[in-house]
Amino acid sequence: MSRSGELFVRVDRAADAPLSVQIAASVRAAVLGGALGPGDTLPSSRALAADLGVSRGVVVNAYEQLVGEGFATGRRGGGTVVAVRPDGTASRAPSGPDQAADESVARAVLDLTPGRPATRLLQDPEWRSAWRRAVAESVPAEPPDHLGLPSLRHAVAVYLHRVRGVEATADEVLITAGASDALVLVAMALGAGQHRPRIVVEDPSYPTARRVLSAAGARVEALPVDADGPRVADLAALSPAPDAVLLTPSHQYPLGGRMPVQEQLDLLRWAAAEEVVVLEDDYDSEFRHRRRPLPAMASLPSRADVVLIGSWSKTLTPWLRCGWMIVRGSVGDRLRATRAQLDTPVSGVQQAALAYFLSGGGLARHTARAQRQYSHRRGLVAAALGNRPDVTLGALDGGLHVVVHLSPGTDAAALVRAAARRGVIVADLADYYAAPASSPGLVLGYGAPTDLELRRALSVLTTLLDTTRLTGSPDEGDTAVLRD
Ligand SMILES: Cc1ncc(COP(=O)(O)O)c(C=O)c1O
């Protein structure tokens, strides 16, 4: 057995566990035992490897594991630093005066805000190498093509064919600054002069999409839907028919169902007959935990104008503000013309880096890694909440969030506030509805937190749900009413 005295890291070559797993376990034990605290720098991988008589790669693997779990963070310029306190909570960056003033905010360290992906996984050599290649190229003196870099448009077409079964040429791909930018383009392209396009959205749906469409001049109409999306009969009953309908057929947002293929085909027939543009928001179809994803609606045979909208916000990070659309036919011409008028908001160097990352297979490998993590975390949520009599879980088939449906009459907003006071940020399902929500619920994102943070957040939520069941309120009261 070798030891690194200062850190008390042990490795036992006779043990079954790989050396990197043993090193990670020793550091974890030192953190949980209080021997190492937040901000403490771990020895350099070279020094620890020399100390223990192992190869440097073994220590690097162990440190990567600790970073992935949230026990440590990589520091700019090198070095790995402990990031959790012995009680298991992640340490925060030093808080500013405003944060310090508000204790409830200062303790808000377990952030389950839906829609945030696992960006720790991007501390990856392929990602860095794609960016290095992009900045090593000679810098053009002109702006990038307003439709997007040809190499990225080609890479998107190849990727979509492989992953979503969509036959699209590079010419049909338009690079955007994410789904929000795509919706601005749609609202502007479908409007003309005084005409404000009428766009039907699902209720519930992504609140940002409703906000962006309205801000860009559309008249937004919310149509009540269930977990599998809208019923064609409800759309067909709209008179006159709208200009466009925004849908999440592969994974209704946020309820998590999927639109049966027959319903999709009927919807396309209605859209073709009524000349309604179908906006298919394919925001997270790469992540599937139980059932295989449905083919994209844009891949089904139809005469309807279908615009497929995608984004790297969930597969990579919203920090990029980058995505794509597949545009065809006369709507495609209008969208391209609008983009030409507005010019592109997407940086050329970023597009070049993404083109390298996609065409080199980095995105596919990253998504496969993220999928494994999300499946594991979804399992943690199901284990903590799945067997409770007072909740039903929804949206478990895919993605990186789960909906916790609460017993009728439960005050979801009070639960959200009580969780925030205990440092756990979750969303109220009601916030996804334009109309008042018919039943209470919470939405939890499990993409960004580490396993450790997620377990801790779930234990806080479980305690709050227990208290709510016993007292009718998440904050202990004196009435012990059992809520069923
Ligand atoms: C339903 C839905 N569509 C699209 C997006 C991505 O939007 P954007 O590309 O503007 O970040 C999200 C992100 O959370 C989403 O939840």
The ligand as a MOL file (V3000), in Angstrom:
LIG
                    3D

  0  0  0     0  0            999 V3000
M  V30 BEGIN CTAB
M  V30 COUNTS 16 16 0 0 0
M  V30 BEGIN ATOM
M  V30 1 C -39.0030 23.7250 -24.8020 0
M  V30 2 C -37.6850 24.3610 -25.0570 0
M  V30 3 N -37.3730 24.7390 -26.3050 0
M  V30 4 C -36.1660 25.2940 -26.5820 0
M  V30 5 C -35.2460 25.5240 -25.6070 0
M  V30 6 C -33.9200 26.1520 -25.9670 0
M  V30 7 O -34.0520 27.5120 -26.1200 0
M  V30 8 P -32.7660 28.3730 -26.5200 0
M  V30 9 O -32.1110 27.6910 -27.6670 0
M  V30 10 O -33.3090 29.7150 -26.8900 0
M  V30 11 O -31.8600 28.4130 -25.3270 0
M  V30 12 C -35.5160 25.1720 -24.3070 0
M  V30 13 C -34.5100 25.4310 -23.2570 0
M  V30 14 O -34.7030 25.3100 -22.0740 0
M  V30 15 C -36.7650 24.5730 -24.0280 0
M  V30 16 O -37.0870 24.1940 -22.7810 0
M  V30 END ATOM
M  V30 BEGIN BOND
M  V30 1 1 1 2
M  V30 2 1 2 3
M  V30 3 2 2 15
M  V30 4 2 3 4
M  V30 5 1 4 5
M  V30 6 1 5 6
M  V30 7 2 5 12
M  V30 8 1 6 7
M  V30 9 1 7 8
M  V30 10 2 8 9
M  V30 11 1 8 10
M  V30 12 1 8 11
M  V30 13 1 12 13
M  V30 14 1 12 15
M  V30 15 2 13 14
M  V30 16 1 15 16
M  V30 END BOND
M  V30 END CTAB
M  END
